[in-house]
């Protein structure tokens, strides 16, 4: 005969307290720049540079220039600042 041992209930694992959870640092700028780098073609960069030199207004460049794909105003601004300040 097989005898069954009385099963003892297993207590549930305690929920982690909010203050003790591990937090992973996210790098904000480098990942975003490398992600957008693949979408921006050299022709788009040239269009952006020439349009900004003519208008001095990123909003009008965003609305008026036909790039190779649709970019948001924020993407146009980020790319412009990347071209100005980030060494390649």
C-alpha positions in Angstrom: 0.0 0.0 0.0 1.1 3.5 -0.7 0.7 5.8 2.1 0.2 9.5 1.4 1.9 11.9 3.6 -0.3 14.8 4.7 0.4 17.7 2.4 1.3 20.9 4.0 0.2 24.0 2.2 3.0 26.1 0.7 2.9 29.7 1.8 2.6 32.1 -1.1 5.8 33.9 -2.0 5.7 37.4 -0.6 5.2 40.2 -3.1 8.2 42.3 -3.6 8.1 45.6 -1.9 8.1 48.6 -4.3 11.3 50.1 -2.8 13.4 47.0 -3.1 12.8 46.1 -6.7 15.7 46.2 -9.1 15.6 49.1 -11.5 17.4 49.0 -14.8 18.9 52.2 -16.0 17.7 53.1 -19.5 20.0 55.0 -21.7 17.8 57.7 -23.3 19.7 59.4 -26.1 22.1 56.9 -27.6 19.5 54.2 -28.3 17.1 56.8 -29.8 19.7 58.2 -32.1 20.9 54.8 -33.3 17.3 53.8 -33.9 16.5 56.8 -36.0 19.8 56.7 -37.8 18.6 53.9 -40.0 15.6 55.8 -41.2 17.4 59.0 -42.2 19.0 58.7 -45.6 21.8 61.0 -46.7 19.4 62.6 -49.2 17.1 63.4 -46.2 20.0 65.0 -44.3 20.8 67.2 -47.3 17.2 68.2 -47.7 17.0 69.0 -44.0 20.2 71.1 -44.1 19.2 73.1 -47.2 15.6 73.7 -46.0 16.7 74.9 -42.6 19.3 77.2 -44.2 16.6 78.7 -46.3 13.8 79.0 -43.8 15.4 79.0 -40.3 12.3 77.2 -39.1 12.1 73.5 -38.3 8.3 73.6 -38.2 8.0 74.8 -41.8 10.6 72.3 -42.9 8.6 69.5 -41.3 5.4 70.7 -43.0 6.9 71.6 -46.4 9.7 69.1 -47.2 9.0 65.7 -48.6 11.5 63.3 -47.0 11.9 59.7 -48.0 9.6 58.7 -45.2 7.3 60.5 -42.7 9.1 62.0 -39.7 7.4 63.6 -36.8 8.4 67.2 -35.9 10.3 65.9 -32.9 12.3 63.5 -35.1 13.1 66.4 -37.5 14.2 68.5 -34.5 16.3 65.6 -33.0 18.0 64.9 -36.3 18.8 68.6 -36.8 20.4 68.8 -33.4 22.2 65.6 -34.0 23.7 66.9 -37.2 24.7 70.1 -35.5 26.1 68.8 -32.2 26.8 65.1 -32.3 30.0 64.0 -33.8 29.7 61.1 -36.2 
